[in-house]
């Protein structure tokens, strides 16, 4: 029996439809992605979120002056910063830092990246407001690490932006700096609420493991059974077919989930 609970609400961010439209076999990928979301929506606890509605929610929290720099956490955070800037002009300078959560083989997680966070953050300006931008605030592990690696003067000028969050994780970040969230889901992590990126269902990199190749979520059947109790087998079959159309070689850019 799986030890992963079925959350009362599972929020699935649709970053897969755009990827399907960019696939070499576009029509087949788009049809499969649509079929996947149709099946996911049949799970009574599953909610599909679109990028547009989450961006609208962040923007609705009020206007901001241009920031001296925006630190985008990974490809997803940099993309959010770019999308917000395109709509509102908040982030004329975007600095990307790369950090990933990796299973340590002992039931926990470690953070890893191509260089220490302090070195990646060396280009943060010495004055002016600093934004730290990510797609998801889940446990807060990654955000706390990035904020902790900022110079103290920059951290005092920092403001965090996220599209979505687990509400219980927000106060710990608010104790460090102001936070703007598009959508905050109430409840306990994993038991009441969980977030995944749809691309992580089919693209390797959603699950990173120390000393082992990365996995897509469909390759972790116990998680799929917990998330989709009435249709895991069918969803895994669709994910496997989409994986063949969309996955990219190791080391290339991935649109995988980083709900940390």
N, C-alpha and C positions, 0 to 999 in steps of 0.2 A: 504493500500500500504506500502511496506517495505521502511524504511528509510535507509537501507543499500544499498550503490551504487554497481552497477556491475562494477568491475574494468576493465580498458582497457586490463590489463594482470593479470591473476590469475596463480600464480606459485604453483604447487602441488608437494610437496616433497614426493617421494615414499619411505616411511618407512613401507609400508603395505605388500609388497610382501614377505619380510623376515619374518614378523610376521605370514603371512598365511602359509608359509612352516613349521612353528613351531607349528601350531595349532593341537589339537588332531585329528580333522577331516581334515587332511591336504589337500587331493585332492579336497574336496568340497570348502574349504577356498581359495585355489589357483585359482580354476576356477572362483569363485565369484570375487576375487580381480582383475583378468584379465578382467572380464566383466566390473567391475567398471571403470578401467582405459580406456578401449575401449570407454565407454560412455563419460567419462570426456574429452577425446581427441576430441570428436565431437563438443565440445564447441569451437568456433573459437578463443576465447580469452584465453583459458586454455593451460598451458604448464606444462608438467610433468618433474620434475627434478630427476635425480638419484643421489645416494650418491657418486658413483665412480666419476662422472664428476665434482662434487663440490669439492671433496677431491683433484682431479687432479688440479683444478683451484687454490686452496690454495697453494699447493706445488709448482706450477709454478711461484708463486710470489717470489721465491728465498729461498735458504737454511738458516737455523737458527742454532745457537749453542744450545746445550742442555740447557733448562731452569732449574733454581733451583726448581721450582714448577709450575705446571699448575693448575689453579682453573677452574674446570669444573662446569658450571652452570646447576644443575639438571642432570637427567639421560641423557638427550640429549647432553648437553655440555661435560659431562664426556665421553660419547661414541665417540664424535668427537675427543676429545683429545687422546683417546686410538687408534682410527683409524689413526690419523696423526702420532702418535708415532710409530705405527707398520710399517708405510711406511717410516718415516724419522728419527726416534729416537730423536725427539725434547723434549719429555716430560716424562722423566724417573720417575717423581713423580707427581701423579695426586691427587688433593684434591677436592672432590665434595662438593659443597654447594647447599642447596635446598631452592628455593624461587619460589613462584607461584603468578601469577596475578589473583586476585579474583574480580569479579564484586561486587561493594559495594551496589547495589540496588538503587543508585541515579544517574545512568548514568556514573559513573566513575569506577576506579579500585584502589585497594589497593594491597600491596605486603604482603605476609605472608609466614612463614616457620616454621620448627620445633624448631628453636632457632634464636636469633638475628644474623644478618649477621656478626657483629663484632666478636661474639663468634665462629661462624663457620669458620671464617678466622684466628683464633688465631694461627693456625699451619703454616701459611705462613712464609717462612724463612726470617731471618733478613738481608740477603744479597743475591745477585745474581738476575738475571732477572726472572720476574714472568709473566707467560702467564695467560690470562683470556679467557676462551674458551666457546663459545656457538654455537648453530646451526644457529639461526636466529637473526638478528638485525632488528627489526621492528620499533617501536616507540623509543626504547632505554631505556625504563623505567627500566627494570631489570638490564641491563648492567650498567647504571648510578648508580643504588643502590649498586651494588656489588663494583664498583670502588670507590664509596664514602665511603664504609665501610672498605676498605683497609687502613691500616696505611699509613700516608703520604709518608713515606720512600719507602714502597712497591709500592704505586701508581706511584711514580717517576720511578720505575724500570719495570712498567707493559707494556705489549703489548697484545692487544686484537686480537683474531682470531675468525672469524665466517665463516660458509659455504656460507651464503647468507644474503643479506641486502637490504633494501630500501635505495637508494643512498642519499636521502635528510636527512636521520637520521645519516649518517656517520660523517659529520663534527662536530657535538656536542660531539661525542666520541673522535674524533681526537684531540679536544682541551684538552682532559684529558690525552691521551697517544696515541702512534702509533697504527694503526689498519691494519690488513690484512684480506681482504674479498675475498672469492672465486668468488662470483657473486653478483654484485650490480645492482639492477634494477632501472632505472631512473623513475621519476614521483612522484606524490603526493600519500601519504599513503591512501589506501582504494579506492580513486577515480581513480588513474592511475595504481596502483600496489598493490597487496596483496599476501601474502604467507600463505599457510596452509600445515600442515602435513597430509598426507592421513590417517594415523592411527587415527587422531582426528576426521575424518568423522564417524568412527564406534565405537571408544572406549570412554567411559565416562572419563572425566578428561580434555578434550579439553576446556570445559567451566567450570570454577569454580565459585561458587556463595556463598556469605556470608550467612550463616544460611540456606543453601539449598543444596540438593545433587548435585554432578557434572553432567554435561551433555556431550553427544557427539554432534558433529555438526549436525548430521541428526535430532537431537531432537530440533533444532532451525530452523524451516521451512523457516522463513523470510530470514535468511542468505543463506540457500541452494537455495532459489529462486533467490536471487541476484547473487550468484556465478555461478549458472547453469541455466540460464533463459529458455533454451529450453528443459531441461531434468531433472528438479529438482525432479519431482514425481518418475521417473524411478530410479534415483540415490538414493533417499531416500529408496526405496524398497530394492535395493541391499544392501545398508548400514545396513538396519535393519536385513537382513539375515546374513550379515557378523558379525554384533554385537553379534548375538546369538552364533556364533562360536568362536569369539575372545575376547570378553570383559572379564575382570577379576574382582574379588570381590573388593569392596572398600578397600583401604589401601594397595593393592598390587601394584607392579610396573606397570606403564602405559607408553605406547609409544605415549602419546597424544601430540597434538600440543601446543607450547608455543611461538607463534609468538608475542613477545612483544619487 
